[in-house]
Amino acid sequence: MRSTYDNATVRLYHLGDDGAARTIMYGPLSQALHVAEQQSVEVQDGLFLATDNDVVAYLDLIEN
């Protein structure tokens, strides 16, 4: 993800096996990371965070 900050507004969404994206929340990055952390491992595998200029898989982001 390009440089960002804790209060940057992001969209946290889950991309299902059927290709449908389900928005979980819009809000600050710090809150989205907290919400993502609370999801099951199966759900985390399909989570993505989108800013106004980038998208990153949740698991890729936390691995770095």
N, C-alpha and C positions, 0 to 999 in steps of 0.2 A: 504494500500500500504506500502510496506517496506520502510524504511527511504530513502529519496531522497532529492533533492535540486532543487531550482528554474530553474537552467540551465540544469538539466538532460534531455536528449533527450527522448521524448515519441512519441507514435503514438496515435493520437486522431481519433477514428473511431466510426461510427454509425452501430449498429447491427439492421437490419430491421426485420420486422415481418416474412419475408420469410427466415430468417437465413443468409442472405448475409451481409457481412461486407463491408462498404464503408469507405475508409480512407479519412478523412477530411484534416489531415495534419500530418507531422512529424516535430518536432522542440522542443524547450525548454518547460518544464512544465509550466512555467509562461505564455508563449504565448498560449499554448494549453488551459489553463484554461480561458484565455481571450476570445479565439475563441468560446469555449464551452458556455460561459456565454451569448454570442451574439445569440445563436441558440434559436429557439422557444421551448416552454415547451415540446411539443410533441417530438421534436428531442432530447432534453436533456435527456428524459426518456430512450433513447436507446444508449446514448454515453458511451464510455469506453476509458480509458487511459491505455496504455500498455508500460511498461518499458522493459528492457532486462530480468527482472526476475519476473515480476508481472503484473497483470491486475486488474483494479478496475473500478467499475461503477462510472461515473462522479457524479451522485447524492449522492451516498454513500460517496464519498470523500468530497464533500462540506458540508455534514451534520455533519462531525466530526470537 
